[in-house]
Amino acid sequence: MSALGALLATRSESGSTGMRSRILLGLVCAGYSVGAAFGWGSPQVAVFMGDFGLAAAALVAAVSCFLYARAGAGRLRPAWLLFSLSSLMAACGNAVWGWYEVILGVPVPTPSLADVFFLCFAPPAIVGLLVLAKRPVTRAGWVCLALDAWLIGGSLLTLAWSLALAHTAHLAGVQDTSVAPAALSLAYPLLDIVLVSMVLALHFRRAGVNRSAVNTAIAALALTVLSDAVFTSPLLRSTYHSGQLLDAGWFAGSLLLAYAPWGARRGARRPARPGPPRATASRPIAGSL
């Protein structure tokens, strides 16, 4: 076989493997969504899948990111270790929910140990995105990134406060006079606003390498943040129970994050085409405005 034929065969094999992985990922997520839409056949199975099913998906993401970092991710190893830690926090939080609802058969108290784990999900993910994406190399670049995140976060905070956060804080204060429930009801959406602000700010910055991994991680975190936003809305939080269709968003986000590093590895193996050097620049939102 000629060298060109061997190269084309290698690319075809890599492409077919990637396609099979994406199809398998889509089928698993679709199966979970269908099961959640029909209530899993019984309330007991629904609660089990809504708690331990999500814990298993988050654990798969944690193990996947950790194995990729251990196998050798170069300077990006801290990013995947942080994503692994973030997913591990989500897995522990869902496992605590399962301990209360499935093992003990009692409602999850508020606050509980699960809230501690869930609140620790966003900070490692935010720092991991900063490491994974193209980082500013100058002080002006960091200032532009901070302004981008501040503009997006301030806009989202103003919009969210006008639509839901003020109502959520009022309901928490009326239903319970203690500080902890009210603080928790505001901590979740505020952390989600910070996370989505960093996601959007980094999305508008051009990254020369690992663009596939960045986009996949952004999509995974966007699904998670969207599910969190729906969960924290006053209309749905009061009627939510484990095993609903909303859990499919968290499930798909975890599996997509588990797929992200290995998709990046396939993309990194492709040889780059030689060409004239070209300066890459970010697209700061603050500068455009």
C-alpha positions in Angstrom: 0.0 0.0 0.0 1.3 3.4 -0.9 1.9 6.1 1.7 -1.1 8.1 0.5 -3.3 5.0 0.8 -2.2 4.3 4.3 -2.8 7.9 5.3 -6.3 7.9 3.8 -7.1 4.5 5.5 -5.9 5.9 8.9 -8.1 9.0 8.5 -11.1 6.9 7.4 -10.7 4.5 10.4 -10.4 7.5 12.8 -13.4 9.2 11.3 -15.5 6.0 11.5 -14.5 5.5 15.1 -15.5 9.1 15.9 -18.8 8.7 14.2 -19.6 5.5 16.1 -18.7 7.2 19.3 -21.1 10.1 18.5 -23.9 7.8 17.5 -23.5 5.7 20.7 -23.5 8.9 22.7 -26.7 10.1 21.0 -28.4 6.8 21.5 -27.6 6.6 25.2 -28.8 10.2 25.8 -32.0 9.5 23.7 -32.7 6.4 25.6 -32.4 8.2 28.9 -34.6 11.0 27.6 -37.3 8.6 26.5 -37.2 6.7 29.8 -37.5 9.9 31.8 -40.3 11.2 29.5 -42.4 8.0 30.3 -41.5 7.9 34.0 -39.3 4.9 33.7 -42.3 2.6 34.2 -42.5 3.0 38.0 -41.9 5.7 40.6 -39.2 3.6 42.3 -37.2 3.2 39.0 -37.7 6.9 38.2 -36.2 8.0 41.5 -33.3 5.5 41.2 -32.5 6.7 37.6 -32.9 10.3 38.6 -30.4 10.1 41.4 -28.0 7.2 40.9 -28.3 7.4 37.1 -27.1 11.0 37.1 -24.4 10.1 39.6 -23.1 7.4 37.3 -23.1 9.8 34.3 -21.1 12.4 36.3 -18.8 9.7 37.5 -18.1 8.6 34.0 -17.2 12.2 33.1 -14.9 12.5 36.1 -13.1 9.2 35.3 -12.9 10.1 31.6 -11.3 13.5 32.2 -9.0 12.1 34.8 -7.8 9.3 32.5 -7.1 11.7 29.7 -5.1 14.0 32.0 -3.2 11.0 33.3 -2.5 9.7 29.8 -0.7 12.9 29.0 -2.5 16.1 28.1 0.5 18.4 28.2 0.0 21.9 29.5 -3.8 21.3 29.4 -3.6 18.6 32.1 -4.8 21.0 34.8 -7.9 21.8 32.8 -9.1 18.2 32.5 -8.2 17.5 36.2 -10.4 20.5 37.1 -13.2 19.1 34.9 -12.8 15.8 36.6 -13.1 17.4 40.0 -16.1 19.3 38.9 -17.9 16.2 37.7 -16.9 14.3 40.8 -18.7 17.0 42.9 -21.8 16.5 40.8 -21.6 12.7 41.2 -21.3 13.0 45.0 -24.2 15.4 45.1 -26.5 13.1 43.2 -25.3 10.2 45.2 -26.3 12.0 48.4 -29.7 12.6 46.9 -30.0 8.9 46.1 -29.0 8.0 49.7 -31.9 10.0 51.1 -34.5 9.2 48.5 -33.7 5.6 47.5 -31.9 4.1 50.5 -33.5 6.0 53.4 -36.8 6.8 51.6 -37.1 10.3 53.0 -37.1 13.7 51.3 -33.8 15.5 50.9 -33.4 18.1 53.6 -32.5 21.7 52.9 -29.6 22.4 53.4 -27.8 19.1 53.1 -24.4 17.7 52.2 -25.7 17.5 48.6 -25.9 21.3 48.4 -22.2 21.5 49.4 -21.2 19.2 46.6 -23.4 20.9 44.0 -22.1 24.4 45.0 -18.5 23.1 44.4 -19.4 22.1 40.8 -19.1 25.5 39.2 -15.7 26.9 40.5 -13.5 24.1 39.1 -15.4 24.2 35.8 -14.8 27.9 35.4 -11.1 27.6 36.1 -10.9 24.6 33.8 -12.4 26.6 30.9 -9.9 29.3 31.5 -7.0 26.8 31.2 -8.5 24.9 28.3 -9.3 27.9 26.1 -6.8 30.4 24.7 -5.5 32.4 27.6 -4.6 36.1 27.2 -0.8 36.6 27.1 -0.8 40.3 28.0 -2.3 42.4 30.8 -4.6 44.1 28.3 -5.9 40.7 27.2 -6.8 39.8 30.7 -8.5 43.2 31.2 -10.6 42.6 28.0 -11.5 39.1 29.2 -12.6 40.5 32.6 -14.6 43.2 30.9 -16.3 40.7 28.6 -17.3 38.5 31.5 -18.4 41.5 33.6 -20.6 42.8 30.8 -22.2 39.4 30.1 -22.5 38.6 33.8 -24.0 42.0 34.7 -26.5 41.8 31.8 -27.6 38.2 32.8 -27.8 39.2 36.5 -30.0 42.2 35.7 -32.3 40.1 33.4 -32.4 37.2 35.8 -33.1 39.4 38.8 -36.0 41.1 37.0 -37.5 37.9 35.9 -36.9 35.3 38.6 -34.3 36.0 41.2 -36.2 38.6 43.1 -39.3 36.4 43.2 -37.2 33.5 44.3 -35.6 35.5 47.2 -39.0 36.7 48.2 -40.5 33.2 48.3 -37.5 31.9 50.3 -37.9 34.7 52.8 -41.6 34.1 53.2 -41.5 30.3 53.5 -38.5 30.1 55.9 -37.1 32.8 58.1 -33.7 31.1 58.4 -30.8 32.4 56.3 -29.5 29.1 54.9 -32.5 28.3 52.5 -32.6 31.8 51.2 -28.9 31.8 50.6 -29.0 28.5 48.8 -31.9 29.6 46.6 -29.7 32.5 45.4 -26.3 30.8 45.4 -27.2 28.3 42.6 -28.4 30.8 40.0 -25.6 33.3 40.8 -23.0 30.6 40.3 -24.7 29.6 37.1 -24.6 33.2 35.9 -20.8 33.3 36.6 -20.3 30.0 34.8 -22.4 31.0 31.7 -20.6 34.4 31.6 -17.2 32.7 31.3 -18.6 30.2 28.8 -19.9 33.0 26.5 -16.8 35.2 27.0 -14.5 32.4 26.1 -16.7 31.4 23.1 -16.1 34.8 21.5 -12.3 34.3 21.8 -10.5 32.5 19.0 -8.4 29.5 20.1 -5.8 28.2 17.7 -5.6 24.7 19.2 -8.1 22.3 20.9 -11.0 24.2 19.4 -13.0 21.0 19.2 -12.5 20.3 22.9 -13.4 23.8 23.9 -16.6 23.7 21.9 -17.6 20.3 23.3 -16.8 21.4 26.8 -18.8 24.6 26.3 -21.8 22.6 24.9 -21.6 20.2 27.9 -21.5 23.0 30.5 -24.2 25.0 28.6 -26.6 22.0 28.9 -25.8 21.7 32.6 -26.4 25.4 33.2 -29.6 25.4 31.2 -30.9 22.5 33.2 -29.9 24.3 36.4 -31.7 27.4 35.3 -34.9 25.4 34.6 -34.6 23.7 38.0 -34.1 26.9 39.9 -37.2 28.6 38.3 -39.9 29.1 40.9 -42.6 27.4 38.8 -40.7 24.1 38.4 -38.6 23.8 41.6 -41.7 23.4 43.8 -43.0 20.5 41.6 -39.7 18.8 40.7 -39.0 15.2 41.6 -36.2 12.9 40.6 -36.7 11.0 37.3 -38.3 13.8 35.4 -37.4 14.8 31.8 -35.3 17.6 33.2 -32.7 15.1 34.4 -32.0 14.3 30.7 -30.2 17.6 30.4 -27.8 16.9 33.2 -27.3 13.4 31.9 -26.4 14.5 28.4 -24.2 17.3 29.8 -22.1 14.8 31.8 -21.7 12.3 28.9 -20.8 15.2 26.5 -18.1 16.3 28.9 -16.9 12.7 29.1 -16.5 12.7 25.3 -14.8 16.1 25.1 -11.1 15.2 25.9 -11.1 12.2 23.5 -12.5 14.2 20.7 -9.7 16.7 21.3 -7.1 13.9 21.1 -8.4 12.8 17.7 -8.3 16.4 16.5 -4.8 16.9 17.8 -3.4 13.9 15.8 -4.3 15.6 12.5 -1.2 17.2 10.9 -1.4 20.9 10.5 -1.1 22.3 6.9 1.9 24.5 6.4 1.1 28.1 5.7 2.2 31.6 6.4 2.1 32.7 10.1 -1.0 34.6 10.9 -1.6 36.6 14.0 -4.6 35.5 16.0 -6.6 38.0 18.0 -9.6 37.8 20.3 -12.9 39.4 19.7 -13.6 41.3 22.9 -17.2 42.2 23.3 -16.2 45.3 25.3 -14.1 46.6 22.4 -16.9 46.0 19.9 -19.4 47.9 22.0 
